Amino acid sequence: MNRSMIVASNTLNQLQKQLDIISNNMANIDTNGFKKREATFSDLLFQQFNNQLDPKKEIGRNTALGIRLGTGAKIAQSQMLLTQGNVKETKRPLDIAFTTENQFLKVLTNENGQSEVRYTRDGNLSLSPVGNNEVMLVNSSGYPILDENNNMITFPKNAESYTITSQGNLQVKLDNGQTRFFNLGVITVNKPQFFEQYGDNLIGLPNNGVTGTNVFTNMVGQSRNNISIQQGALEGSNVNLGQEMTELINVQRNYQFQSRAITISDQMMGLVNGLR
């Protein structure tokens, strides 16, 4: 009975984490460029009892030998899915939508007094005044958008029009006839399992570093020809409400099953302790 309670309590803890992931997905169903996460489970440590000492009597068996007594399950990985969301036209010149799944804008944040480069698919861009009659290109949360060299994008506020090409080149036409050119900072995510989601619809690498190479690629030089952006449009989230509701019901039923297992184990222990 103690083992059944341990298995159930361990699994309950992990199911709660899966519920949190599903809840976060559903809460961001209307967030521009949001990418859902999906949890996968694996078994915890188990004990194996080889109760059959004669292997000849196990010939033809399709399952593994012995009896396995586990200790529950855990979330092995919570991976971000980069599937494309629906693109809707807005006709607004500073709205952009990526039409390739794994491309993200560079964003500069300030966390605990330190500047950090994060990434987003939210293309709802706007202008923020910075003084000296200049404005800065920012995202919907007010964070500066970076160019390909990780510099903030600023230009005079007397702009007449903005053109963003499919390769992420920003052309700002000023009222004096001059034109400013900027290359939006874009990366290609190659290994999304290494990225963490932060607040304000941003993702980034963990602060303790990531082992391995080719986690993401900076789109500079000739590689910028592979950038795919649509101006005057926004990408919606890739959350499917029907799928999330189905998954939520399954998790809730599993949660109830594990809770019931703890209750029954407690009742059986009470019966055993009451024997005379």
Number of C-alpha atoms within 10 A of each C-alpha: 14 11 13 19 20 15 20 22 20 17 22 22 15 19 22 14 15 23 18 12 18 21 14 13 23 19 11 18 18 13 18 23 28 27 27 24 20 15 18 11 14 11 13 15 11 11 11 11 10 11 9 12 9 9 8 8 9 14 8 7 8 7 7 8 14 14 13 13 14 16 20 22 20 20 17 13 13 18 18 20 17 19 14 19 21 14 18 12 14 13 12 14 16 22 21 27 27 26 18 15 15 18 25 26 23 28 25 20 18 11 8 7 7 7 10 14 17 22 27 24 26 26 26 21 20 18 19 17 14 13 10 9 10 15 19 22 19 22 23 15 13 17 20 24 27 26 20 20 11 15 15 19 20 20 20 17 18 14 18 12 13 17 16 22 16 19 18 27 18 20 16 20 17 17 13 9 8 9 15 14 14 17 20 25 25 26 21 20 20 14 14 18 15 19 18 15 19 12 6 14 19 23 23 17 18 11 8 6 8 11 8 7 9 10 16 16 14 17 22 17 8 7 11 20 12 15 21 16 20 20 22 19 21 27 25 23 24 23 24 13 12 10 9 17 14 10 15 18 12 12 18 14 12 15 21 12 14 21 16 13 18 19 12 15 17 16 13 13 12 11 10 10 9 8 6 4
